[in-house]
Amino acid sequence: MHNVSGWKVVFAGTGINLALGILYAWSIFKTAIEKDLGWDPAQFNDPYAICCLVFSFSMILAGRIQDKIGPRWTATLGGLLVAMGLALVSQTGRYGIWVIGFGVLVGMGIGFGYSSATPPALKWFPNSQTGKVAGIVVAGFGLAPLYIAPLTETLLIAGGLPYASAFYAIFSLAVVCGLATFLKNPESSPEPTVVTKEGLGISLSPLAMLQTREFYLLWMVYFIGSGAGLMVISSMNGMAKKSMGEYAYLAVIVLAVGNAAGRVVAGTVSDRIGRKTTVFVITLLQAGCMLLSIPLTQQGQSALWIVLLATMIGFNYGANLCLFPALIKDRYGLPHFGVNYGILFTSWGIGGFVLSRIQQMLKASSGDFRSSFTLAAGLLLVGSVLSLFLRGSKKPCLA
């Protein structure tokens, strides 16, 4: 019964993330905004970038609330905030309202829901399954564009942005708040307290975590890996237009498949070969993908290459979203996991905000994505080198 209850929590968390993954459909929303709302081109990514930023910083508060009162009510609050934000933007096309509604309210709601999904799931399983369980839960967020991309296209054709936004407001409220009722922590840990061979008890407070060199290395590598991935995700629909025309949304779908697969596969592999090695390989592979993107996103290239490229970029990006929560659990333990991972997750938000803004400015000035891909590749090479300085995985011994 213990495992049955644990898997219920895992799949409830996965479902919540699946509903909250509307963030990854922004490139399709953005295409409609460009066409219908008349914003300045430099503003197109702003609600998305602010949403990423608010999402990440709200994880700190949400993590603390989740650690104190449990995941159920924290996730419910997240569903309410997302619904409020989407309901607000359904009423207008004004830039400022989209920044507040989608950027702030939806971002905060995603943060509260996302922060409530993984911690309770991890608490039901032993350390040997951390990567796999984290990968399954966060895969829901990555898989979301698989249904959101075609559904959003259909909704936009049927009633435009107001109709699509109102639909997702109701959908988010029903799914997130409904599945939140299944989230609960176990009455006891599935295995004894763990201590590393160095004698460090794995139960570090946020303040203690911030005093370790390891945290800042993790922050920088996560900033680079997530920022580069979000830069591409926010514009994938536009990047694929040259080669795929009206079927460009398919690139968003295959990127989502890669995104979800990367979370599960990398998490499972890292349980076997170690987090450090997996992070290094994934970051290096992503740098190669960015370099390949320069010629492959030009007009006239085969749609097959675009699809393969989107899949690989999604895979490498998604891997980060399961590796880093697993690293936080490995390094700093579960008692303060919600807040500790929330603090680290600020790197995801800042990376998405900074690099998506830079990408939009570079695109506006040059007219293409070559300079953006070059910048991302360079940063990822730096990130792969930094990952070599992470502490290697230690086989835990029981206290």
C-alpha positions as CSV (number, residue, x, y, z in Angstrom):
1,M,0.0,0.0,0.0
2,H,2.9,2.3,0.7
3,N,4.1,2.1,-3.0
4,V,0.6,2.4,-4.3
5,S,0.0,5.6,-2.4
6,G,3.4,6.9,-3.5
7,W,2.6,6.3,-7.2
8,K,-0.7,8.1,-6.8
9,V,1.2,11.1,-5.6
10,V,3.7,10.8,-8.5
11,F,1.0,10.7,-11.1
12,A,-1.1,13.5,-9.4
13,G,2.1,15.6,-9.5
14,T,2.7,14.7,-13.1
15,G,-0.9,15.7,-14.0
16,I,-0.6,19.0,-12.3
17,N,2.6,19.8,-14.2
18,L,0.9,18.7,-17.4
19,A,-1.8,21.3,-16.8
20,L,0.7,24.0,-15.8
21,G,2.8,23.6,-18.9
22,I,1.0,26.3,-20.8
23,L,4.2,28.3,-20.4
24,Y,5.8,26.2,-23.2
25,A,3.0,27.1,-25.6
26,W,4.1,30.8,-25.5
27,S,5.7,30.6,-29.0
28,I,2.2,29.9,-30.4
29,F,0.6,32.6,-28.4
30,K,3.3,34.9,-29.5
31,T,2.5,34.3,-33.2
32,A,-1.1,35.3,-32.6
33,I,0.1,38.4,-30.6
34,E,2.4,39.5,-33.5
35,K,-0.5,39.1,-35.9
36,D,-3.4,40.6,-33.9
37,L,-2.3,42.9,-31.1
38,G,0.1,45.3,-32.7
39,W,2.7,45.3,-30.0
40,D,6.3,46.6,-30.5
41,P,8.4,43.6,-31.7
42,A,10.8,44.1,-28.8
43,Q,7.9,43.4,-26.4
44,F,6.8,40.1,-27.8
45,N,8.7,37.9,-25.3
46,D,8.1,40.2,-22.3
47,P,5.1,38.4,-20.7
48,Y,6.9,35.0,-21.2
49,A,10.2,36.3,-19.8
50,I,8.5,37.9,-16.8
51,C,6.5,34.7,-16.2
52,C,9.7,32.7,-16.1
53,L,11.2,35.2,-13.7
54,V,8.2,35.3,-11.3
55,F,7.7,31.5,-11.6
56,S,11.3,30.9,-10.4
57,F,11.3,33.5,-7.5
58,S,7.8,32.5,-6.3
59,M,9.3,28.9,-5.9
60,I,11.1,30.2,-2.8
61,L,7.9,31.4,-1.0
62,A,5.9,28.4,-2.4
63,G,8.6,26.0,-1.2
64,R,8.5,27.4,2.3
65,I,4.7,27.2,2.4
66,Q,4.8,23.7,1.0
67,D,7.4,22.6,3.6
68,K,5.2,24.1,6.4
69,I,1.5,23.4,5.5
70,G,2.0,20.6,2.9
71,P,1.6,20.3,-0.9
72,R,-2.2,20.1,-1.2
73,W,-3.2,23.6,-0.3
74,T,-0.1,25.1,-1.9
75,A,-1.0,23.5,-5.3
76,T,-4.6,24.6,-4.9
77,L,-3.5,28.2,-4.5
78,G,-1.3,27.7,-7.6
79,G,-4.3,26.6,-9.6
80,L,-6.4,29.6,-8.5
81,L,-3.6,32.1,-9.4
82,V,-3.1,30.6,-12.9
83,A,-6.8,30.7,-13.5
84,M,-7.0,34.4,-12.4
85,G,-4.1,35.4,-14.6
86,L,-5.5,33.7,-17.7
87,A,-9.0,35.1,-17.1
88,L,-7.5,38.6,-16.9
89,V,-5.7,38.4,-20.2
90,S,-8.8,36.9,-21.9
91,Q,-10.4,40.3,-21.4
92,T,-7.9,42.5,-23.3
93,G,-4.9,42.6,-25.6
94,R,-3.2,45.4,-23.8
95,Y,0.5,44.8,-23.2
96,G,0.5,45.9,-19.6
97,I,-2.4,43.6,-18.7
98,W,-0.6,40.7,-20.3
99,V,2.5,41.4,-18.3
100,I,0.5,41.4,-15.1
101,G,-1.9,38.6,-16.0
102,F,0.4,36.1,-17.8
103,G,3.7,37.4,-16.5
104,V,2.9,37.9,-12.8
105,L,-0.2,35.9,-11.9
106,V,0.3,32.9,-14.1
107,G,4.0,32.9,-13.3
108,M,3.3,32.9,-9.5
109,G,0.6,30.2,-9.9
110,I,2.9,27.9,-11.9
111,G,5.5,28.4,-9.2
112,F,3.1,27.3,-6.4
113,G,1.8,24.3,-8.3
114,Y,5.2,23.2,-9.6
115,S,6.8,23.5,-6.2
116,S,4.1,21.2,-4.7
117,A,4.4,18.4,-7.2
118,T,8.0,17.0,-6.8
119,P,8.7,17.1,-3.0
120,P,5.9,14.9,-1.8
121,A,6.6,12.4,-4.6
122,L,10.3,12.1,-3.6
123,K,9.4,11.5,0.0
124,W,7.6,8.3,-0.9
125,F,10.7,6.6,-2.5
126,P,14.3,5.7,-1.6
127,N,17.4,7.6,-2.7
128,S,18.1,5.0,-5.4
129,Q,15.0,6.1,-7.3
130,T,15.3,9.9,-6.8
131,G,16.3,10.7,-10.4
132,K,13.6,8.4,-11.9
133,V,10.8,9.7,-9.7
134,A,11.8,13.4,-10.2
135,G,12.0,12.8,-14.0
136,I,8.5,11.3,-14.2
137,V,6.9,14.1,-12.2
138,V,8.6,17.0,-14.1
139,A,8.0,15.2,-17.4
140,G,4.4,16.4,-17.2
141,F,5.5,20.0,-17.5
142,G,7.6,19.1,-20.5
143,L,4.9,17.0,-22.2
144,A,2.3,19.8,-22.0
145,P,2.9,21.2,-25.5
146,L,2.0,17.8,-26.9
147,Y,-1.6,18.6,-26.4
148,I,-1.4,22.4,-25.9
149,A,0.2,23.2,-29.2
150,P,-2.6,21.7,-31.5
151,L,-5.3,22.6,-29.0
152,T,-4.1,26.2,-28.9
153,E,-4.0,26.4,-32.7
154,T,-7.6,25.1,-32.8
155,L,-8.8,27.5,-30.0
156,L,-7.1,30.5,-31.8
157,I,-8.9,29.7,-35.0
158,A,-12.2,29.2,-33.2
159,G,-12.2,32.4,-31.1
160,G,-8.7,34.1,-31.0
161,L,-6.6,34.9,-28.0
162,P,-9.6,35.8,-25.7
163,Y,-11.3,32.4,-26.3
164,A,-8.1,30.4,-25.8
165,S,-7.1,32.2,-22.6
166,A,-10.6,31.8,-21.1
167,F,-10.6,28.1,-21.9
168,Y,-7.2,27.5,-20.2
169,A,-8.3,29.5,-17.2
170,I,-11.2,27.1,-16.6
171,F,-9.0,24.1,-17.5
172,S,-6.2,25.0,-15.1
173,L,-8.6,25.6,-12.2
174,A,-10.3,22.3,-12.6
175,V,-7.3,20.1,-13.2
176,V,-4.8,21.6,-10.8
177,C,-7.2,22.0,-7.9
178,G,-8.7,18.6,-8.5
179,L,-5.4,16.7,-8.6
180,A,-4.1,18.7,-5.6
181,T,-6.4,16.6,-3.4
182,F,-4.2,13.6,-4.1
183,L,-0.9,15.2,-2.9
184,K,0.2,14.2,0.5
185,N,3.4,13.4,2.4
186,P,4.1,9.9,3.8
187,E,3.8,9.4,7.5
188,S,7.4,8.1,7.6
189,S,10.5,8.2,5.3
190,P,11.0,5.0,3.1
191,E,14.6,4.7,4.3
192,P,16.8,5.8,7.2
193,T,18.6,9.2,7.3
194,V,21.5,9.3,4.9
195,V,25.0,10.6,5.6
196,T,27.7,11.0,3.0
197,K,31.1,9.4,3.4
198,E,32.5,12.8,4.2
199,G,30.3,12.7,7.3
200,L,27.9,15.5,6.2
201,G,24.4,14.8,7.4
202,I,22.1,15.5,4.5
203,S,19.8,18.0,6.2
204,L,21.1,21.5,5.4
205,S,19.0,24.6,5.9
206,P,18.8,27.3,3.2
207,L,21.4,29.4,5.0
208,A,23.8,26.5,5.3
209,M,23.3,25.7,1.6
210,L,24.1,29.3,0.6
211,Q,27.4,29.0,2.5
212,T,28.6,26.1,0.2
213,R,30.7,26.6,-3.0
214,E,28.7,23.8,-4.6
215,F,25.5,25.8,-4.6
216,Y,26.9,28.6,-6.7
217,L,28.4,26.2,-9.2
218,L,24.9,24.5,-9.5
219,W,23.3,27.9,-9.9
220,M,25.5,29.0,-12.7
221,V,25.3,25.7,-14.7
222,Y,21.5,25.7,-14.2
223,F,21.3,29.3,-15.3
224,I,23.1,28.5,-18.6
225,G,21.4,25.2,-19.4
226,S,17.9,26.5,-18.7
227,G,18.4,29.9,-20.2
228,A,19.6,28.5,-23.5
229,G,16.8,26.0,-23.7
230,L,14.1,28.6,-22.8
231,M,15.5,31.0,-25.4
232,V,14.8,28.4,-28.1
233,I,11.5,27.2,-26.7
234,S,10.1,30.7,-26.6
235,S,10.7,31.1,-30.4
236,M,10.6,27.6,-31.8
237,N,7.3,28.2,-33.7
238,G,8.9,31.2,-35.4
239,M,12.2,29.5,-36.1
240,A,10.4,26.6,-37.8
241,K,8.2,28.8,-40.0
242,K,10.8,29.1,-42.7
243,S,11.0,25.4,-43.3
244,M,7.6,24.1,-42.1
245,G,5.2,26.9,-42.8
246,E,1.8,26.3,-41.3
247,Y,3.0,23.1,-39.7
248,A,5.6,24.9,-37.6
249,Y,3.7,24.0,-34.5
250,L,4.8,20.4,-35.0
251,A,8.3,21.5,-34.1
252,V,6.8,22.7,-30.7
253,I,5.2,19.2,-30.3
254,V,8.4,17.2,-31.0
255,L,10.4,19.6,-28.8
256,A,7.9,18.7,-26.0
257,V,8.4,15.0,-26.6
258,G,12.2,15.5,-26.3
259,N,11.7,17.7,-23.3
260,A,9.7,15.0,-21.4
261,A,11.9,12.2,-22.5
262,G,15.0,14.0,-21.4
263,R,13.6,14.4,-17.9
264,V,12.8,10.7,-17.5
265,V,15.9,9.3,-19.3
266,A,18.4,11.6,-17.8
267,G,17.0,11.1,-14.3
268,T,17.1,7.3,-14.6
269,V,20.6,7.4,-16.2
270,S,21.9,9.7,-13.5
271,D,20.8,7.2,-10.8
272,R,23.3,4.8,-12.4
273,I,26.3,6.9,-13.6
274,G,26.0,9.9,-11.3
275,R,24.6,13.4,-11.6
276,K,27.9,15.2,-12.3
277,T,28.7,13.0,-15.4
278,T,25.2,13.3,-16.7
279,V,25.1,17.1,-16.3
280,F,28.4,17.5,-18.2
281,V,27.3,15.3,-21.1
282,I,23.9,17.0,-21.4
283,T,25.4,20.5,-21.4
284,L,28.1,19.7,-23.9
285,L,25.5,18.1,-26.2
286,Q,23.3,21.1,-26.0
287,A,26.2,23.3,-27.1
288,G,26.6,21.2,-30.2
289,C,22.9,21.4,-30.9
290,M,23.0,25.2,-30.7
291,L,25.9,25.3,-33.2
292,L,24.0,23.0,-35.6
293,S,21.0,25.3,-35.3
294,I,22.8,28.1,-37.1
295,P,22.6,26.5,-40.6
296,L,19.6,24.2,-40.0
297,T,17.1,27.0,-39.2
298,Q,17.8,28.9,-42.4
299,Q,15.2,29.0,-45.1
300,G,15.0,25.9,-47.4
301,Q,16.3,23.4,-44.9
302,S,14.6,20.0,-44.6
303,A,11.7,19.9,-42.1
304,L,13.1,16.6,-40.9
305,W,16.3,18.2,-39.7
306,I,14.2,20.9,-37.9
307,V,12.2,18.1,-36.2
308,L,15.3,16.2,-35.1
309,L,17.0,19.4,-33.9
310,A,13.9,20.4,-31.9
311,T,13.8,16.9,-30.3
312,M,17.4,17.0,-29.2
313,I,17.3,20.6,-27.8
314,G,14.1,19.7,-25.9
315,F,15.8,16.5,-24.6
316,N,18.9,18.3,-23.3
317,Y,16.9,21.1,-21.8
318,G,14.4,18.8,-20.1
319,A,17.3,16.8,-18.6
320,N,18.2,19.8,-16.4
321,L,14.7,19.9,-14.9
322,C,15.2,16.5,-13.3
323,L,18.9,16.6,-12.6
324,F,19.0,19.7,-10.5
325,P,16.2,18.9,-8.1
326,A,17.9,15.5,-7.7
327,L,21.2,17.2,-7.0
328,I,19.6,19.4,-4.4
329,K,18.1,16.4,-2.6
330,D,21.5,14.5,-2.9
331,R,23.5,17.4,-1.6
332,Y,21.2,19.1,0.9
333,G,18.5,16.6,1.9
334,L,14.7,16.6,2.0
335,P,13.7,18.4,5.2
336,H,14.3,21.8,3.5
337,F,14.0,20.6,-0.1
338,G,11.1,23.0,-1.0
339,V,12.9,26.2,-0.1
340,N,16.4,24.9,-1.1
341,Y,15.3,24.0,-4.6
342,G,13.2,27.2,-4.8
343,I,16.4,29.2,-4.2
344,L,18.3,27.2,-6.9
345,F,15.4,27.6,-9.3
346,T,15.9,31.3,-9.4
347,S,18.7,30.5,-11.9
348,W,16.1,29.0,-14.2
349,G,13.9,32.1,-14.1
350,I,16.8,34.6,-14.4
351,G,18.3,32.5,-17.3
352,G,15.0,32.4,-19.1
353,F,14.4,36.1,-18.6
354,V,17.9,37.3,-19.5
355,L,18.5,35.1,-22.5
356,S,15.0,35.3,-24.0
357,R,15.2,39.1,-23.8
358,I,18.7,39.1,-25.4
359,Q,17.5,36.7,-28.1
360,Q,14.5,39.0,-28.9
361,M,16.8,42.1,-29.2
362,L,19.3,40.2,-31.4
363,K,16.5,39.0,-33.6
364,A,15.0,42.5,-33.9
365,S,18.4,44.0,-34.9
366,S,19.7,41.2,-37.2
367,G,16.5,39.7,-38.5
368,D,17.6,36.1,-37.8
369,F,18.6,33.7,-35.0
370,R,22.3,33.1,-35.8
371,S,23.8,35.5,-33.2
372,S,21.5,34.0,-30.5
373,F,22.6,30.5,-31.2
374,T,26.2,31.5,-31.2
375,L,25.9,33.2,-27.8
376,A,24.0,30.2,-26.4
377,A,26.6,27.7,-27.7
378,G,29.4,29.7,-26.1
379,L,27.6,29.9,-22.7
380,L,26.9,26.2,-22.8
381,L,30.5,25.4,-23.4
382,V,31.4,27.4,-20.3
383,G,28.6,25.6,-18.4
384,S,30.1,22.2,-19.3
385,V,33.5,23.2,-18.0
386,L,31.9,24.5,-14.8
387,S,30.1,21.2,-14.3
388,L,33.4,19.4,-14.0
389,F,34.0,21.3,-10.7
390,L,30.9,19.9,-9.2
391,R,31.4,17.4,-6.4
392,G,31.2,13.8,-7.7
393,S,28.4,11.6,-6.5
394,K,29.2,9.8,-3.2
395,K,27.7,6.5,-2.4
396,P,25.7,7.2,0.7
397,C,26.1,5.3,4.0
398,L,23.4,5.0,6.6
399,A,23.6,7.0,9.7
